[in-house]
Every structure is written in C-alpha cells, then in structure tokens.
Amino acid sequence: MTKDELRAELERQEQRYKDVYGGEITTYAAQPDPERKPWRKRATVQDQAFQQELQKIELELKQAPAEIDNPLRW
C-alpha cells in the first residue's frame, strides 16, 4: 500500500465516520519520539567487591615487582 492509497483510505474512513456518526475529525501531527538516554548499569555489590579485589592485586604487584619478574629464583 502506497502513501497515496493510504491517504485515500483514511479520507474514505473520515467521510464515512462523519456520515454515520455525525462526528467531527480532529487530526494531529505525529508526536516526536522521546529522546533516549544511554542506559547505565549500576554496580552491584559483587561488582564493587570485584573492583576492590582488582585494586588490591594491582597494589600487591606494584609493591613486589621483583618477585613477579623472577618467581622461580632460589
């Protein structure tokens, strides 16, 4: 169905409504879609605990780099 066919069908329906019900048709412009905001995930307790553990591991790595470089040293 093309736009012209759709317009013609809507005009026929409008005329039939006016004839049958004696009503008045009010047409409105289409409302714009609301703006979508980016979705953000809140950090759960598990996410926060995981981040804390990562920070602890990073601190340990910074404090003892010599042991990590050569862990099999006798």
Secondary structure, DSSP 8 states (H G I E B T S, - for coil): --HHHHHHHHHHHHHHHHHHH-----------------------HHHHHHHHHHHHHHHHHHH-HHHHH-TT--
